[in-house]
């Protein structure tokens, strides 16, 4: 597939196209999108043209955090109210592997 060579004005127009539709969160992604269209442009040139035109890359949104206070964990006073299950696995010296299911009472810590 032959790559196309364009002037700087045409490259600027091409760089502005993704802003109208797709959300680009970093310039590397924008450069990949432009190269995928078959346009031969250097990564540094992409960054320079983008910066000179005053275009901004949309910032990534932060992680959503839980709103409000969490309910405290219920206090367990009596045995046999809650049990925990856990698989434990190991390997013997001979290379044989084994798995064990541990079941533990959360209050008394007995199996």
ABEGO torsion letter per residue (X at the ends): XBBBBBBAAAAAAAAAAAAABBBBABAAAAAAAAAAAGBBBBAAAAAAAAAAAGBBBBBBBBBBBBBEBBBBBBBBABBGABBBBBBBBBBBAAGBBBBBBBBBBAAAGBX
